[in-house]
């Protein structure tokens, strides 16, 4: 087991516990699309479901998709959350996590719940807030999308309507980072706008290295990697 002052195995070349091969086809999410429910129907279903049910909602101009996440979906979601939050904690980067908050645009008649989302550039503005109104407040700076199988509704178009600057999409194998452009479209980029120092290919490797390993040991190794590799690169003690 690694100790707080140990050099991480990923840097020394020491072997890690063998991880089982992940199935070629991760378990798909279960989806139901309701056409023509309208905004009032969306709000009513949202109230009925509440915060307890494991259902993710996507609303697009009258149509509503309900998605029940698979185990692969939830595992990947939590892994990305732990990596992002560990990086920002260790490097003293202002970060306000907003989880799977339901974001709406009344003007665009659209709304969705990301898998994870974060305020980074606007963290100080949002810190401690419990009411955020996208008609006057900024949207999250970064959203994380786990999408093992594409849904029926165009979530990227909804993110664009909400003006989210950066979206990470992960399909169980590959991570693509999208930046919002002035014309309201997203383009893929090789780096993160909010966390430009991250090696995204290495980040995906870390996601998969958690297979077959107790997560507390896995995130401890990642924390050591951040301290040994990323902190010196950014001039952090």
N, C-alpha and C positions, 0 to 999 in steps of 0.2 A: 504494500500500500504506500502511495506517495505521502511524503510529509510536507508541511508548509514550505520548508526551505529546500526541498529536493528539486533537482533539475528535471523537467518533465520528460517522460519517455519519448514524446514526439520530437524532442530536440536532440536527444542523445543517440537516438537510433535503437534504443532498447526495445525489445518486443513487447507489445501490448497483448492482453488476453485475446485469444482468437475469438472473433465475432462471427456468429452464424451468418450465412448468406441470406440476405433479405429476398423474399419472394419476388420474382420478376414482375408480377402484377400485384401491387399493393391493394388491399381491400378497398373497393369503391365506396363512395358515400351513397346514401339512399336519398332520393330527391322526389318531390311532388311539386308540380306547377299548377297554380290556380289562376286561370285567366279571367280578367275582367272584375277583379275584386274591388278595385278602386282604392283610393287613399284611406277612406273611412274603414273599409274592410281590412286593410293592412294594419291600421292602428288598433282595430278591435282584436284582431288575431294576436298582435303584439302584446296587448294587455292581457289577453287570455293565457298566453303562453308564459308571460312573466320572465323572470331571470333564472328559474329553476330548471326548465326543460333543456335538454341538449339538442336544440334545434337552431339552425342558423337561417336567418331570413334575408331574402334579396327581393327588393321591390322596384319595379321599373314601369312607371306610367300605366298603372292599372293591373299589371300582372305580378304575382307573388310566387316565389319559389321557396319551399321549405326543404332544408337539407339536414338529415341526421348524420352527423360525422361518424366515420368508421374509426376503428382503433388506430389504424395507421395515420389517419388524419389528425387525431388528437395527440398521438405520440410526437409527430413531427412539429405540430404547433407548439407543444410545450418545450421541445428541444430548442427551437429557434428563440422562444421567449427567454429561456435560461441563458442562452449564449449572448443575446443582445443585452440583457440586463446585467450579466456579469461583466461584459466589456465596458459598459457605461459606468458601472460602479467602480471597477478597478482603475479606470482612466479618468475618473472624476469628471465625466461628461454629464451635464444636466440632462435629466431624462424623467419624463412623467409617463408612466404606462397607463393606457386607457383600455386595455384588454379587448373585449368583443362588444364594446359600446355600439348601440344602434345609432347610426348617423343618418340624418334625413336632410333633404333639400326640398322645401315646399315649392319653391319656384320651379325646380326641375322635375318635381313629382317623382323623386327617386329616393331610395334609401337602402342601406345594407348594414351588415355586421361583419367587420373584418375578423380574421382569426386572432390577430394581435395588432395593436397599433400603439404608436408612441409619439409624444411631443418631445422634440429634441431642440431644434432651433427656437421653438416657442415655449419651451418647458417653464421658464420663469414666469411667463404670462399666465400659464394655465395652472401653475402649482397651487394645490389646495382647493381648486374650484370643483364644485359638484354639479354646477349648471353651466353648460357650454352651448351657445346658440350659434350655429354656423352662419347665420345671416349677419352676424357682427364679429364673431370670433373665428380664428383660423382653424382649419381642419387639422387632423394629426399630420405630422411631418413624414411619418413612415407607417405604412400598413404592410402586414405580412399575410399572404394568401396561400393556404395549402389547398391545392386543387388536384386531387388524384385523377378525377375525371371531370371534364368541362361540364358546367351547368347549362341550363336552357337559356338563362338570361345573361346578358353581357355585363359582368361585374366591372370590367375595366372601364366601360363607358360610364358606369355609375360613379366609380372613383373619380373619373375626369369631371363629371358634373359636380362632385363634391369638392373638387380642386385639391385633392391629396397629392402633394408634390412627388412622392416616391412610393412605389409598390413593389414588394418582392413576391414573386410567384414561384412556388415549389411544387413539383408534380410527383414527388417521391424519389426522384433521382436528380433532377436538374433544377438549379435556381437561376431565374432570370430577373434582373433588376430593371425596372422601368422608371424613367423620369418624365414628368409631365412637362409638355412644351407650351409655349405661349399660345399656340393655336388650339389648345385643348386636347391634343393627342399625346399618347405615350410612345416613347421610343426606348428600346433596350440599350443599356449601357454596361460597360465592363466593370464599373465601380459604383459604389453607393454614393449618392449625393450627400446623405446625412453622416455617414461613417466611411469617408473615402479611404482611410488607411487599412480597411479590412481586405484581406485576400479572400475573395468570395469562393474560389475553388477550395481553398483550405477550410473555409467555414463549412462547406458541404461535407468535406471529409470528416469534420468534427461531428456533424449531425449523424453520420453513419457509424462513426466509431462508438457511439453509445449503444449499438446493438450488442446484446449479450453481456453488458457491463452494468453493474449497479450505478444508478445515476449520480449518487453522491460522489463516488470515486471518479466518474467521468467528468463531472463539472469541476471537481478539484483539479484534475489534470489540465482542463481548459483554463482555469484561473491561473495556474502556474505558467501556462503558455503565454497568456496575456501579459503577465508580469515580466517574463523573460524575453519575449519577442516584441510585443507591441509597445509596452511602456517605454523602453529605451529608444525605440524608433521615433516616438513622439516627444522625447525629452522629459518623460515623467519619471519621478523617483520610484 
